[in-house]
Amino acid sequence: NWCCPRGRKVQSSKLGPTPPRLLTEEEFRLQGEVETRKALAELRSSCQSPEFSAWTTVSRIQSPKRFADFVGGASHVTPSEVSAHEQEFGLGRIYIDEELFEDDEDDDEEEE
């Protein structure tokens, strides 16, 4: 008992490592938001550094003004892109998908 604190279970090496805990949908969404914000901040910082070749980058992109706005602190998505994303992946879409799947389940039950 002196090597292991009281109440602590010793895991057998035969069992192998325990599998990682899966994230809930909410945890997954939050982690995605945090990591995206962090990556965008790193990108902004990199683009503002003296070593960054702004002219080379601007010559290759389709919307130089939008890029300059982003580097200056503006959002990386436009309101129309947000709206399109919400229509395709938002709560309204989940409701539509559930309705479609419920109809499929009802059809399957009627066939039996």
Secondary structure, DSSP 8 states (H G I E B T S, - for coil): --SS-TT-----TTT---------HHHHHHHHHHHHHHHHHHHHHHHHSTT--HHHHHHH-S-HHHHHHHHTT--SS-HHHHHHHHHHHSHHHHHHHHHHHHHHHHHHHHH-
